[in-house]
């Protein structure tokens, strides 16, 4: 297995360039900023990214990170590669006076929070056409011309009306005039209720204790001879 930083592989590039997360901020689920991604480690035998390296040189395997938006989240229980785990044997160090200082190390449980989607409702509007009808009373005018025969002496008014002239009598009628008015007939209110609950988190933490035992002197063989 040959692991090499992506920045040193000139002949390699990511198939999906959107997955290049170098320079992205890294946080844990408690919102604490751990740093920024300085490089991505590539397994050239399998041709895939296996881990990321932060700007403080700490390394995290790809299976322990989650990409959310434009940031990278690291699990609260994740231990960076290269950091000794509790319980691993390390050499004892003596100071200049010859004193040995041992430390009791224990893990502390730290629980963060992150938001997850749990479903919901989708509200959308749709426009549909439906036929409607109504009754309207319309008025129409009609011109009726009637001729009748009369025989009477002409009056001065009749004589004054003699002459050529044209009179237009126009028929009028009402037609439907359709207009539309938008009115609010219903309201839909979508409320989001927020509830809090307490959840018990069970986990196992380790503690490296120091045990002190008295060493009894060995028997003097010279006295037994």
Legacy VTK file of the C-alpha trace (Angstrom):
# vtk DataFile Version 3.0
C-alpha trace
ASCII
DATASET POLYDATA
POINTS 225 float
0.000 0.000 0.000
1.549 3.288 -1.130
0.078 6.344 0.543
1.019 9.712 -0.926
-0.387 13.245 -0.449
-2.563 14.324 -3.336
-0.562 17.550 -3.699
2.513 15.489 -4.653
0.725 13.390 -7.298
0.961 15.401 -10.493
-0.505 12.572 -12.601
-3.558 12.121 -10.359
-6.720 14.145 -10.001
-10.101 13.528 -8.441
-12.796 12.188 -10.742
-15.284 14.572 -9.111
-13.495 17.868 -8.497
-16.322 18.912 -6.133
-14.922 16.346 -3.677
-11.637 18.254 -3.360
-12.057 19.456 0.240
-8.576 20.869 0.692
-8.783 24.193 2.520
-12.145 23.355 4.122
-12.727 24.020 7.819
-12.906 21.004 10.116
-15.124 20.960 13.212
-16.315 18.384 15.691
-20.000 17.860 16.434
-19.717 20.220 19.397
-18.878 23.127 17.066
-15.197 23.295 18.024
-12.903 24.231 15.128
-10.081 21.692 14.762
-8.332 23.350 11.805
-8.376 23.226 8.014
-7.656 20.370 5.636
-4.152 20.834 4.267
-3.966 17.722 2.084
-5.643 14.431 1.169
-3.829 11.099 1.409
-4.203 8.811 -1.625
-3.672 5.043 -1.714
-2.075 4.792 -5.153
-2.499 1.002 -5.250
-6.285 1.218 -4.865
-6.485 4.721 -6.408
-8.686 6.187 -3.717
-8.474 8.746 -0.929
-8.051 7.110 2.491
-7.561 10.002 4.906
-7.152 13.761 5.286
-4.376 15.778 6.938
-5.081 18.987 8.849
-2.855 22.051 8.949
-1.604 20.918 12.394
-0.395 17.646 10.756
-3.064 15.516 12.467
-4.545 12.812 10.240
-8.098 11.503 10.192
-9.322 8.448 8.250
-11.979 9.118 5.654
-14.492 6.842 7.403
-14.505 9.127 10.492
-15.455 12.359 8.717
-18.711 13.691 7.336
-19.114 16.440 4.735
-21.899 18.891 5.617
-22.352 21.903 3.355
-18.909 23.514 2.952
-17.393 22.131 6.159
-16.115 18.814 7.406
-17.375 17.252 10.632
-15.304 14.862 12.708
-16.868 12.481 15.239
-16.446 13.347 18.929
-14.910 9.926 19.680
-12.478 10.017 16.743
-8.797 9.806 17.731
-6.350 11.282 15.203
-3.846 8.879 13.727
-0.419 9.223 15.303
-1.799 10.082 18.772
-1.184 7.219 21.283
-4.318 5.650 22.692
-4.733 5.137 26.411
-3.315 1.804 27.445
-0.462 1.749 24.957
2.923 1.065 26.546
5.258 4.054 26.408
8.800 4.227 27.830
9.207 5.769 31.278
11.100 9.041 31.496
13.242 10.060 34.470
14.028 13.675 35.189
17.472 15.109 35.991
17.078 14.244 39.679
16.329 10.647 38.877
12.684 10.944 39.918
10.062 9.033 37.982
6.816 10.894 37.283
3.823 8.834 36.237
0.479 10.281 35.240
-2.956 8.797 35.659
-4.799 9.272 32.374
-8.504 8.770 31.890
-10.971 9.415 29.135
-13.762 11.916 29.677
-17.067 11.507 27.894
-17.967 14.499 25.757
-21.291 14.470 23.950
-21.955 16.932 21.145
-25.095 17.593 19.179
-25.873 17.893 15.507
-29.079 18.426 13.607
-30.525 15.709 11.402
-33.560 15.758 9.158
-36.533 13.709 10.327
-39.015 14.356 7.554
-41.733 16.990 7.562
-44.386 18.307 5.238
-44.114 19.743 1.746
-46.493 22.608 1.006
-46.972 23.516 -2.642
-49.510 25.551 -4.591
-51.242 24.376 -7.749
-53.382 26.241 -10.246
-56.345 24.428 -11.769
-59.108 25.515 -14.135
-62.782 24.779 -13.442
-65.819 25.874 -15.454
-68.330 28.204 -13.773
-71.588 29.743 -15.028
-74.043 32.396 -13.888
-77.156 34.187 -15.171
-77.173 37.826 -16.294
-80.142 39.929 -17.489
-79.428 41.647 -20.825
-81.468 44.418 -22.557
-81.883 44.680 -26.335
-83.499 47.394 -28.498
-85.264 46.723 -31.781
-86.507 49.324 -34.303
-89.946 48.633 -35.713
-91.107 50.658 -38.724
-94.841 50.842 -39.367
-96.528 52.650 -42.247
-100.161 53.769 -41.945
-102.446 55.668 -44.320
-103.972 58.985 -43.155
-105.994 61.728 -44.859
-106.052 65.090 -43.066
-105.286 68.722 -43.888
-101.562 69.605 -43.529
-100.688 71.817 -40.598
-97.992 74.543 -40.576
-95.749 72.093 -38.708
-96.273 69.523 -41.427
-95.349 72.080 -44.046
-92.225 73.122 -42.083
-91.049 69.492 -41.867
-91.171 69.101 -45.625
-87.760 68.733 -47.213
-84.967 66.168 -47.606
-83.364 64.828 -44.453
-82.001 61.588 -43.029
-82.623 60.242 -39.546
-80.675 57.274 -38.146
-82.388 55.248 -35.476
-79.785 52.935 -33.854
-80.665 49.685 -32.168
-78.757 49.032 -28.946
-78.224 45.833 -26.994
-76.341 44.802 -23.833
-73.656 42.092 -23.997
-71.940 40.339 -21.084
-68.793 42.030 -19.804
-66.654 39.441 -17.963
-64.086 40.491 -15.378
-62.252 38.444 -12.766
-61.397 39.402 -9.213
-58.946 37.394 -7.115
-60.117 36.827 -3.551
-58.537 34.956 -0.659
-60.941 32.170 0.305
-58.747 29.968 2.519
-55.563 30.152 4.590
-53.199 27.296 5.395
-51.000 27.832 8.446
-47.928 25.610 8.848
-46.527 25.762 12.386
-43.294 24.223 13.619
-43.489 23.122 17.233
-40.186 22.727 19.049
-39.963 20.185 21.840
-36.996 19.194 23.944
-36.260 15.748 25.289
-33.571 14.207 27.423
-31.729 11.173 26.141
-29.353 9.062 28.162
-26.065 8.406 26.375
-24.256 5.232 27.362
-20.582 4.827 26.508
-17.452 3.260 27.923
-14.457 5.342 28.945
-11.033 4.039 29.915
-8.694 4.969 32.726
-5.035 4.099 33.050
-4.392 3.615 36.769
-1.017 3.224 38.439
-0.535 0.228 40.700
2.260 0.300 43.270
3.458 -3.019 44.722
6.122 -3.620 47.285
9.039 -5.720 46.072
10.339 -8.007 48.793
14.107 -8.593 48.956
15.383 -11.884 47.610
16.871 -14.362 50.093
20.621 -14.088 50.655
22.055 -17.331 49.310
25.311 -16.863 51.238
23.459 -17.278 54.519
21.869 -20.516 53.371
25.168 -22.155 52.518
LINES 1 226
225 0 1 2 3 4 5 6 7 8 9 10 11 12 13 14 15 16 17 18 19 20 21 22 23 24 25 26 27 28 29 30 31 32 33 34 35 36 37 38 39 40 41 42 43 44 45 46 47 48 49 50 51 52 53 54 55 56 57 58 59 60 61 62 63 64 65 66 67 68 69 70 71 72 73 74 75 76 77 78 79 80 81 82 83 84 85 86 87 88 89 90 91 92 93 94 95 96 97 98 99 100 101 102 103 104 105 106 107 108 109 110 111 112 113 114 115 116 117 118 119 120 121 122 123 124 125 126 127 128 129 130 131 132 133 134 135 136 137 138 139 140 141 142 143 144 145 146 147 148 149 150 151 152 153 154 155 156 157 158 159 160 161 162 163 164 165 166 167 168 169 170 171 172 173 174 175 176 177 178 179 180 181 182 183 184 185 186 187 188 189 190 191 192 193 194 195 196 197 198 199 200 201 202 203 204 205 206 207 208 209 210 211 212 213 214 215 216 217 218 219 220 221 222 223 224
